[in-house]
Amino acid sequence: QVQLVESGGGLVQAGGSLRLSCAASGRTFYNYAMGWFRQAPGKEREFVAAIDWTGGSTDYAGSVKGRFTISRGNAKNTVYLQMNSLKPEDTAVYYCAAARFGSDYVSRLGNDYDYWGQGTQVTVSS
């Protein structure tokens, strides 16, 4: 059974940093891209960042570009989201997701992803 487990969320002041982790288990994630999405109360889920299987291709939402960095661990089944210069509008539940794409391909569409984690809460106070 495939599992994605997020960790690293919490409460931080505006301008602070958090590092989210997502550990994937249950299968070999060869050729799987990983993505981060978030959902704030009363809002639709939105794309945050994605990384391809090799780690060589990344994509970011405009609202986080330059502040967030997505990366993969050496074992390829762990993905990180380093979040710097956090703003109150970054407050949301953050989800990681996995999708079997070919190399170099990433997607901003949630429907393209096959597996999802349970989410981790990030709260940024002003």
QUIUR-V132741 format. One record per pair of residues at least 12 apart in sequence whose C-alpha atoms are under 7 Angstrom apart, sorted by the first residue. I is the first residue (numbers start at 1). GAP is how many residues later the second one is. Records with the same first field share a line. If there is no record, write none. Layout:
I->GAP  GAP
This chain:
1->25
2->23  24  25
3->21  22  23  114
4->18  19  20  21  112  113
5->17  18  19  112  113
6->14  15  16  17  90  111  113  114
7->13  14  15  113
8->12  13
9->111  112  113
10->111  112  113
11->111  112  113
12->111  112  113
13->111  112  113
14->71  72  73  74  110  111  112
15->70  71  72
16->68  69  70
17->66  67  68  69
18->64  65  66
19->61  62  63  64
20->60  61  62
21->58  59  60
22->56  57  58  74
23->54  55  56
24->53  54
29->48
31->22  69  70  71  72
32->21  66  67  68  69
33->18  19  20  65  66  67  68  73
34->16  17  18  63  64  65
35->14  15  16  61  62  63
36->12  13  14  58  59  60  61
37->57  58  59
38->54  55  56  57
39->53  54  55
40->51  52  53
47->14  61
48->12  13
49->12  21
50->20  56  57
51->19  20  55
52->51  52  53  54
53->50
54->49
55->16  17
56->48
57->47
67->16  17  18
68->13  14  15  16
69->12  13  14
70->12
86->38
87->37
88->36  37  38
90->34
91->31  32  33
92->29  30  31
93->26  27  28  29
94->25  26  27  28
95->21  22  23  24  25
96->20  21
97->16  18  19  20
98->15  16  17  18
99->13  14  15  16
